[in-house]
Amino acid sequence: MRIRILGSAAGGGLPQWNCNCPNCQRVRAGEDRVHRRTQSSVAISADGNSWFLLNVSADVRHQIIDFPQLGPPKTCSRGTSIAGCVLTDAELDHTSGLLQLREGGVIAIHSTAVVQRWLSEHFPIAPLLTHFADRPWSKIKLHEPFRLSSPNNPDEGLEVCAFETGRDAPRYVSPEPATAAGAVIGLSIRDHRTGGKLVYAPGVLEVDQSLRDAVDGADCLLMDGSFWSNDEPSQHGITDRTAGQMGHLCVGGPHGSLAWLAELPIQNRVYIHINNTNPMLDTDSWEYAEVRNQGIAVGADGDEFVC
C-alpha cells in the first residue's frame, strides 16, 4: 500500500489566513524553520493507479495539482484516478473539498450514518453533489470491515475497519446533541496483498482500548497532532476551550500522545492534522526535537510511506 500525505495541517492550514501566531509569521517571512502546509488529507493506493482519499480538505485542488497521479490519466481527455473517499468526521476541513470534486466520473464516498446525515441535512453536500456526478454513498459501521472498490476493480485489496475516536459534533449541526455515536472515527486499513497495515486517526480524544487494539500490528500510524498542550487554544486566542474540549488529545506532557507513541513498536509513527499554533512545527524548537528524539515524525505535505 502506498500512502501519501496530501495535507498535514489542521483546519486553516499554515499559514492560516487570519492568524498571526509565531509559526504563521515565520512562514510569511520565508523562514526555513517552519514550512507551509495544506489542510488535512491522505491518499492511499494498493496499485498506484486507483487512489482513495482519507478526508477531502478545502485544499484538495492544489493537492491534486501537486500530486499529478490523482489527476486525469494520460489516456483520457478528462478523468481522475480518485476512486473513492473515506470520511472520518463531518468537520468542514475534512469534507468541504468534496464540492471541488463535483465534476467527473463515479467517486464513492464512505462515512458513518451520522456523518452522512449531517452532510445531507445541516451542510448539504450530499444532495448538491448529485446534480453534478454520481456519488454513491456507503455507510460505515464501526468494527465491521469493508473492502474498497473502484469502477474498474470491485476489490482493490484494501480492507477498512473503523473504530470510534470521539463524539464531538461539528458546530454547524447545532442544536444536535453535544455528542453523537460515530461522529469521529479512526481507520485501520490493511493491504491483503502485502499484509501492510495503516492506522489513520486525525481526531483523537484519548488513547482508549479501541485505539490500542487498532494499532496492534500496524506498520504506519498517522496520528492526531493538533495541539502540543491542552491550553494552547486559549494561549493563542483561538477559543476558551481546551484541546480536550475540542476533541483532541494534546501531544506533550505526561498524559499526552507522545508518551504513548514513544513506546509503540511501529516503524512509521507520524503526526498529522497539526494546528498552525503547534510549536513542534518549528524545526528549531525543543518540542520538535523531543518528537524527533523519540523516532516520531512531524508529518509534512508530500511525505510518503509504503506498507
KOLGUDO-284890 format. One line per 10 residues: for each residue x, y, z of N, C-alpha, C. Coordinates in steps of 0.02 Angstrom, whole numbers, plus 50000, padded with zeros to 5 digits. Layout:
X Y Z X Y Z X Y Z; ...;
REM end
This chain:
50042 49941 50000 50000 50000 50000 50044 50062 50000; 50029 50107 49956 50065 50171 49953 50023 50224 49988; 50056 50262 50030 50023 50312 50072 50056 50380 50059; 50016 50430 50043 50044 50497 50032 50004 50548 50074; 50040 50587 50113 50008 50641 50149 49998 50699 50101; 49935 50714 50086 49919 50770 50043 49921 50836 50081; 49892 50835 50141 49892 50894 50184 49904 50873 50256; 49949 50907 50291 49968 50886 50358 49943 50934 50412; 49913 50990 50393 49890 51040 50442 49818 51028 50461; 49799 51056 50518 49729 51055 50538 49692 51109 50499;
49629 51121 50517 49588 51169 50481 49620 51238 50479; 49621 51268 50420 49652 51334 50411 49720 51330 50378; 49753 51272 50384 49819 51265 50353 49871 51308 50386; 49930 51310 50356 49986 51350 50381 50020 51386 50323; 50019 51453 50321 49989 51497 50372 49913 51500 50365; 49880 51510 50420 49808 51521 50418 49796 51595 50401; 49747 51607 50359 49738 51673 50329 49729 51729 50381; 49699 51713 50439 49685 51765 50488 49726 51758 50551; 49780 51720 50548 49819 51705 50608 49888 51737 50605; 49909 51765 50661 49974 51797 50666 50017 51765 50720;
50007 51700 50731 50047 51664 50780 50120 51660 50755; 50167 51642 50798 50237 51639 50776 50249 51595 50715; 50216 51537 50711 50226 51493 50654 50202 51526 50589; 50143 51557 50591 50117 51590 50532 50162 51649 50511; 50186 51686 50561 50232 51741 50545 50295 51717 50510; 50322 51661 50534 50385 51636 50506 50375 51610 50435; 50318 51579 50422 50305 51556 50353 50299 51616 50306; 50263 51667 50327 50255 51726 50285 50321 51761 50273; 50366 51756 50323 50432 51788 50316 50481 51746 50276; 50460 51684 50258 50503 51641 50218 50557 51606 50257;
50549 51600 50323 50599 51566 50364 50596 51490 50352; 50654 51459 50345 50658 51387 50330 50636 51343 50388; 50633 51370 50447 50619 51329 50507 50546 51308 50512; 50501 51342 50476 50430 51323 50475 50407 51323 50402; 50373 51269 50382 50354 51260 50312 50278 51264 50302; 50258 51286 50244 50187 51289 50226 50157 51219 50229; 50094 51217 50248 50058 51154 50250 49985 51166 50229; 49957 51120 50191 49887 51123 50173 49847 51081 50223; 49781 51085 50216 49737 51054 50265 49732 50978 50257; 49717 50946 50312 49724 50875 50324 49689 50830 50273;
49729 50787 50240 49703 50736 50195 49759 50688 50178; 49741 50625 50163 49790 50574 50145 49763 50535 50085; 49807 50513 50041 49788 50471 49985 49822 50403 49992; 49785 50350 49977 49813 50282 49981 49796 50245 49916; 49840 50197 49899 49829 50156 49840 49863 50089 49848; 49831 50037 49824 49861 49970 49826 49903 49957 49764; 49887 49991 49709 49921 49976 49645 49952 50037 49612; 49944 50097 49640 49971 50157 49610 49928 50185 49554; 49872 50153 49540 49828 50175 49486 49762 50204 49514; 49729 50166 49556 49668 50190 49589 49686 50215 49658;
49662 50276 49674 49679 50307 49737 49615 50322 49777; 49622 50320 49843 49567 50336 49888 49590 50391 49936; 49548 50441 49943 49563 50497 49987 49534 50484 50056; 49575 50493 50106 49552 50491 50175 49541 50562 50197; 49478 50583 50196 49456 50652 50206 49474 50695 50144; 49434 50746 50133 49441 50788 50073 49440 50861 50095; 49498 50892 50098 49502 50959 50125 49485 51012 50073; 49476 51073 50096 49463 51129 50051 49522 51142 50005; 49580 51115 50021 49640 51124 49979 49650 51069 49928; 49598 51028 49916 49607 50969 49875 49629 50985 49804;
49606 51041 49776 49627 51058 49707 49702 51067 49703; 49731 51104 49750 49803 51115 49750 49840 51049 49765; 49812 51008 49808 49843 50945 49824 49846 50898 49764; 49794 50898 49723 49793 50857 49663 49844 50883 49612; 49848 50949 49605 49897 50978 49560 49968 50960 49582; 49980 50960 49647 50046 50943 49673 50061 50869 49669; 50010 50828 49660 50018 50755 49655 49981 50731 49593; 50011 50738 49534 49976 50725 49471 49946 50656 49464; 49968 50607 49504 49940 50540 49498 49866 50538 49517; 49841 50590 49549 49770 50594 49564 49730 50626 49508;
49764 50654 49459 49731 50689 49405 49707 50643 49350; 49692 50672 49291 49666 50631 49236 49720 50585 49208; 49703 50522 49196 49750 50476 49163 49770 50503 49094; 49829 50489 49072 49855 50515 49009 49813 50493 48949; 49777 50438 48956 49737 50412 48900 49669 50444 48896; 49652 50488 48943 49585 50518 48945 49588 50593 48934; 49538 50620 48899 49533 50692 48893 49512 50724 48959; 49471 50687 48996 49451 50707 49064 49444 50645 49106; 49457 50653 49171 49450 50595 49215 49491 50605 49278; 49492 50555 49319 49530 50557 49381 49549 50487 49402;
49602 50482 49441 49622 50418 49469 49594 50409 49539; 49554 50458 49563 49522 50452 49628 49461 50407 49622; 49462 50350 49656 49407 50303 49652 49357 50312 49709; 49378 50342 49764 49333 50350 49820 49362 50392 49875; 49319 50408 49924 49338 50449 49981 49310 50416 50044; 49350 50417 50097 49327 50392 50162 49332 50450 50211; 49276 50467 50243 49274 50524 50288 49276 50500 50361; 49318 50532 50401 49322 50513 50472 49278 50555 50516; 49249 50609 50490 49204 50651 50528 49168 50697 50478; 49129 50744 50505 49092 50790 50461 49118 50862 50467;
49178 50871 50496 49205 50938 50503 49218 50970 50434; 49212 51036 50430 49219 51071 50367 49288 51059 50336; 49341 51057 50377 49408 51049 50349 49420 50979 50321; 49375 50931 50335 49383 50864 50309 49332 50847 50255; 49284 50892 50242 49230 50875 50195 49216 50926 50141; 49234 50990 50153 49215 51042 50106 49247 51033 50037; 49303 50997 50035 49335 50984 49970 49294 50941 49924; 49244 50906 49950 49201 50866 49907 49167 50909 49854; 49154 50971 49870 49122 51016 49822 49168 51028 49762; 49234 51027 49773 49281 51037 49719 49290 50975 49676;
49265 50919 49700 49268 50856 49661 49201 50842 49627; 49161 50895 49618 49093 50885 49592 49092 50862 49519; 49143 50881 49480 49145 50860 49411 49172 50788 49406; 49164 50758 49348 49198 50694 49337 49154 50634 49344; 49186 50576 49347 49151 50512 49348 49131 50491 49418; 49122 50426 49426 49098 50398 49488 49153 50401 49541; 49138 50432 49597 49183 50433 49655 49141 50412 49715; 49155 50354 49743 49117 50329 49800 49137 50367 49863; 49089 50376 49908 49100 50409 49972 49079 50362 50028; 49122 50356 50078 49108 50313 50136 49110 50356 50199;
49059 50347 50242 49057 50382 50306 49009 50345 50352; 49011 50363 50415 48961 50335 50461 48893 50366 50445; 48841 50335 50471 48773 50358 50457 48761 50429 50483; 48787 50445 50542 48775 50512 50569 48812 50565 50529; 48871 50550 50504 48907 50597 50462 48870 50608 50397; 48845 50555 50367 48806 50563 50306 48744 50606 50317; 48711 50595 50374 48651 50635 50389 48668 50709 50397; 48722 50723 50433 48741 50793 50442 48760 50825 50375; 48792 50786 50331 48812 50813 50266 48754 50812 50216; 48697 50789 50237 48637 50791 50195 48588 50844 50220;
48585 50855 50286 48535 50899 50314 48563 50966 50338; 48620 50966 50370 48647 51027 50400 48696 51063 50355; 48741 51027 50324 48787 51054 50274 48777 51011 50212; 48728 51027 50170 48701 50979 50122 48745 50967 50060; 48804 50942 50072 48848 50924 50017 48819 50866 49977; 48794 50815 50012 48771 50755 49978 48718 50770 49925; 48664 50806 49939 48615 50820 49886 48643 50866 49833; 48687 50912 49850 48716 50956 49799 48755 50917 49748; 48794 50868 49771 48838 50831 49725 48799 50790 49674; 48739 50769 49692 48701 50727 49646 48682 50764 49581;
48686 50830 49581 48669 50869 49521 48728 50873 49472; 48786 50848 49493 48845 50854 49450 48870 50786 49426; 48874 50736 49469 48900 50671 49450 48878 50620 49502; 48884 50557 49484 48863 50503 49529 48911 50499 49588; 48885 50505 49648 48925 50499 49708 48891 50449 49755; 48897 50384 49740 48866 50334 49783 48895 50337 49854; 48851 50334 49903 48870 50343 49972 48860 50278 50010; 48911 50254 50043 48907 50193 50083 48916 50209 50156; 48876 50177 50198 48878 50190 50269 48928 50142 50304; 48972 50172 50342 49021 50134 50381 48991 50114 50447;
48999 50050 50465 48979 50027 50531 49042 50012 50572; 49043 50035 50633 49102 50025 50675 49118 49952 50684; 49183 49937 50677 49211 49870 50687 49185 49818 50637; 49156 49841 50582 49135 49795 50529 49176 49809 50466; 49225 49767 50450 49270 49780 50393 49232 49782 50327; 49258 49824 50281 49231 49825 50213 49289 49836 50165; 49279 49815 50102 49331 49820 50051 49319 49883 50009; 49373 49916 49992 49370 49972 49945 49368 49945 49875; 49329 49979 49831 49324 49958 49762 49325 50019 49717; 49341 50008 49654 49341 50061 49603 49297 50040 49546;
49279 50087 49501 49237 50068 49443 49267 50012 49401; 49333 50006 49400 49366 49955 49359 49386 49894 49399; 49379 49896 49465 49402 49840 49506 49357 49835 49568; 49317 49782 49573 49271 49776 49630 49307 49762 49696; 49370 49743 49693 49408 49730 49754 49480 49754 49744; 49495 49812 49773 49562 49840 49767 49613 49808 49813; 49589 49762 49855 49635 49729 49901 49646 49766 49966; 49609 49821 49976 49615 49861 50037 49553 49852 50079; 49562 49830 50140 49507 49819 50187 49510 49872 50241; 49453 49904 50254 49448 49958 50303 49405 49936 50361;
49428 49952 50421 49387 49941 50480 49389 50004 50523; 49331 50030 50540 49326 50093 50577 49317 50081 50652; 49345 50126 50691 49337 50124 50764 49326 50195 50788; 49290 50203 50842 49272 50269 50866 49330 50302 50903; 49341 50367 50890 49393 50404 50924 49367 50467 50957; 49302 50481 50951 49273 50540 50983 49200 50546 50963; 49165 50591 50997 49093 50600 50983 49074 50674 50976; 49122 50716 50961 49108 50787 50953 49071 50800 50888; 49017 50837 50892 48979 50858 50833 49007 50924 50808; 49010 50934 50742 49031 50999 50715 48985 51055 50739;
49012 51115 50743 48972 51171 50768 48910 51185 50725; 48914 51170 50661 48858 51188 50617 48798 51143 50625; 48803 51088 50663 48745 51044 50671 48702 51062 50732; 48720 51113 50769 48678 51136 50825 48606 51148 50799; 48556 51127 50835 48554 51105 50905 48556 51029 50914; 48598 50994 50877 48606 50922 50887 48635 50910 50957; 48632 50848 50982 48665 50833 51046 48740 50849 51042; 48769 50865 51098 48839 50883 51100 48884 50825 51079; 48860 50765 51088 48898 50706 51068 48854 50660 51027; 48884 50622 50983 48845 50576 50941 48889 50517 50922;
48862 50457 50928 48899 50397 50911 48917 50397 50837; 48980 50382 50822 49003 50380 50752 49023 50448 50725; 49024 50499 50768 49040 50566 50744 49113 50573 50722; 49158 50540 50757 49230 50543 50742 49258 50473 50745; 49290 50452 50691 49317 50384 50688 49390 50384 50665; 49423 50330 50680 49488 50315 50652 49480 50256 50604; 49530 50246 50562 49527 50194 50511 49587 50147 50517; 49573 50082 50518 49625 50032 50512 49620 50002 50442; 49673 50009 50403 49671 49989 50332 49725 49938 50319; 49705 49880 50294 49753 49826 50281 49755 49810 50206;
49815 49803 50180 49825 49782 50111 49832 49706 50111; 49783 49671 50084 49783 49598 50088 49836 49567 50043; 49863 49604 49997 49916 49576 49954 49984 49578 49988; 49997 49629 50027 50062 49636 50060 50059 49622 50134; 49999 49624 50163 49993 49617 50235 50005 49682 50273; 50022 49736 50237 50036 49800 50269 49974 49830 50301; 49985 49867 50355 49929 49895 50392 49942 49968 50410; 49894 50011 50391 49896 50082 50407 49840 50097 50457; 49855 50138 50507 49804 50165 50551 49804 50241 50543; 49746 50268 50527 49738 50340 50515 49689 50366 50567;
49714 50411 50610 49673 50437 50665 49686 50512 50673; 49654 50554 50631 49667 50626 50634 49631 50664 50689; 49584 50631 50723 49548 50663 50778 49542 50614 50836; 49582 50623 50888 49585 50575 50943 49575 50613 51009; 49526 50592 51048 49513 50623 51112 49554 50591 51168; 49564 50525 51163 49602 50489 51215 49629 50424 51186; 49680 50398 51218 49706 50333 51199 49666 50280 51237; 49614 50255 51205 49571 50205 51237 49586 50136 51208; 49548 50086 51230 49562 50018 51208 49551 50008 51134; 49502 50043 51105 49490 50036 51033 49550 50058 50993;
49581 50113 51013 49641 50137 50978 49699 50090 50990; 49707 50066 51051 49762 50020 51066 49755 49956 51024; 49694 49931 51019 49683 49870 50978 49697 49883 50905; 49677 49943 50881 49685 49958 50810 49759 49961 50790; 49801 49989 50832 49872 49998 50813 49912 49934 50821; 49884 49883 50850 49920 49820 50858 49937 49791 50790; 50000 49781 50776 50022 49753 50713 50025 49803 50656; 50017 49868 50671 50019 49918 50617 50091 49931 50595; 50098 49948 50531 50162 49967 50502 50170 50043 50499; 50113 50077 50497 50114 50150 50492 50055 50178 50532;
50068 50228 50573 50016 50261 50612 50020 50336 50598; 49965 50363 50571 49958 50435 50560 49912 50460 50615; 49940 50499 50661 49907 50514 50724 49893 50589 50732; 49836 50603 50762 49815 50671 50779 49870 50708 50818; 49894 50763 50789 49945 50804 50823 49922 50876 50830; 49857 50887 50837 49829 50955 50834 49865 51005 50878; 49868 50992 50943 49895 51041 50990 49950 51010 51033; 50000 51049 51050 50052 51025 51095 50028 51020 51167; 49994 51072 51190 49971 51074 51260 49896 51084 51262; 49866 51066 51318 49794 51069 51325 49768 51140 51323;
49808 51188 51347 49786 51257 51348 49811 51298 51288; 49839 51265 51239 49865 51300 51179 49811 51342 51144; 49750 51318 51136 49700 51359 51101 49688 51426 51136; 49685 51426 51202 49673 51489 51238 49736 51533 51238; 49795 51502 51240 49857 51541 51238 49862 51584 51175; 49835 51559 51121 49840 51595 51057 49775 51630 51038; 49728 51633 51084 49667 51670 51071 49620 51636 51022; 49627 51570 51013 49583 51534 50967 49513 51526 50996; 49512 51503 51059 49449 51489 51094 49464 51481 51168; 49413 51486 51209 49422 51474 51280 49422 51400 51296;
49403 51359 51248 49402 51287 51259 49472 51258 51258; 49482 51203 51294 49546 51168 51293 49550 51122 51232; 49609 51096 51219 49617 51048 51165 49570 50989 51175; 49567 50964 51237 49523 50907 51251 49450 50923 51239; 49429 50983 51257 49360 51003 51245 49345 51011 51171; 49397 51021 51132 49389 51025 51059 49394 50956 51026; 49404 50904 51067 49406 50836 51041 49474 50810 51023; 49528 50843 51049 49596 50823 51031 49639 50811 51092; 49672 50754 51093 49722 50738 51143 49785 50778 51127; 49812 50813 51177 49872 50852 51164 49933 50806 51155;
49986 50832 51125 50046 50793 51110 50091 50788 51172; 50106 50845 51204 50155 50847 51258 50126 50830 51326; 50171 50827 51375 50150 50814 51444 50147 50740 51461; 50143 50724 51525 50144 50653 51547 50085 50613 51523; 50030 50646 51507 49971 50609 51483 49956 50623 51409; 50005 50653 51374 49996 50668 51304 50010 50609 51259; 49996 50616 51195 50003 50561 51149 50076 50542 51136; 50123 50589 51144 50194 50574 51131 50220 50520 51177; 50201 50523 51241 50224 50472 51289 50200 50403 51269; 50140 50399 51240 50113 50335 51217 50147 50313 51152;
50153 50358 51104 50183 50341 51040 50255 50317 51048; 50290 50346 51095 50361 50329 51104 50371 50256 51120; 50321 50223 51149 50327 50153 51169 50303 50104 51117; 50274 50129 51062 50245 50084 51012 50298 50056 50965; 50296 49991 50951 50343 49960 50904 50320 49965 50832; 50305 50026 50810 50280 50037 50742 50333 50074 50702; 50348 50049 50643 50402 50078 50603 50392 50152 50588; 50333 50170 50563 50319 50239 50545 50265 50267 50591; 50286 50311 50636 50240 50346 50681 50244 50420 50662; 50188 50447 50640 50188 50513 50608 50130 50555 50635;
50146 50616 50655 50093 50663 50674 50066 50698 50612; 50000 50701 50609 49965 50738 50556 49910 50780 50587; 49872 50818 50546 49819 50861 50572 49847 50906 50628; 49899 50945 50611 49935 50986 50659 49912 51058 50654; 49890 51087 50709 49866 51155 50707 49923 51204 50696; 49908 51259 50663 49960 51308 50646 49996 51336 50706; 49966 51333 50766 49997 51360 50826 50045 51311 50860; 50044 51248 50839 50083 51197 50874 50158 51210 50868; 50195 51218 50923 50266 51234 50919 50309 51180 50888; 50285 51118 50884 50327 51066 50854 50333 51074 50779;
50295 51120 50749 50303 51134 50678 50367 51174 50664; 50395 51202 50715 50457 51241 50710 50516 51194 50721; 50556 51183 50669 50611 51134 50674 50667 51157 50720; 50666 51220 50742 50715 51245 50790 50690 51241 50862; 50630 51215 50872 50600 51215 50939 50620 51152 50977; 50617 51157 51044 50631 51098 51085 50575 51046 51078; 50514 51069 51063 50459 51022 51054 50471 50978 50992; 50495 51008 50939 50510 50969 50879 50566 50919 50895; 50617 50941 50931 50673 50897 50948 50649 50839 50992; 50602 50853 51037 50577 50800 51081 50541 50746 51042;
50501 50768 50992 50465 50720 50950 50514 50678 50909; 50562 50711 50877 50609 50676 50835 50655 50629 50875; 50671 50649 50937 50713 50606 50979 50680 50540 50997; 50614 50538 50992 50577 50476 51004 50567 50436 50940; 50597 50458 50885 50590 50422 50822 50523 50433 50788; 50490 50487 50806 50424 50502 50778 50431 50561 50731; 50394 50560 50677 50398 50612 50626 50343 50664 50635; 50359 50726 50620 50309 50779 50614 50291 50781 50540; 50232 50756 50523 50213 50747 50453 50213 50812 50414; 50230 50807 50350 50230 50864 50305 50196 50845 50240;
50169 50894 50205 50138 50882 50140 50189 50848 50094; 50166 50795 50061 50209 50760 50014 50247 50701 50043; 50245 50691 50109 50278 50633 50139 50244 50570 50113; 50284 50518 50100 50257 50455 50075 50284 50396 50116; 50243 50344 50121 50260 50283 50157 50233 50224 50117; 50263 50166 50128 50241 50105 50095 50235 50051 50147; 50179 50014 50146 50173 49958 50193 50130 49902 50161;
REM end
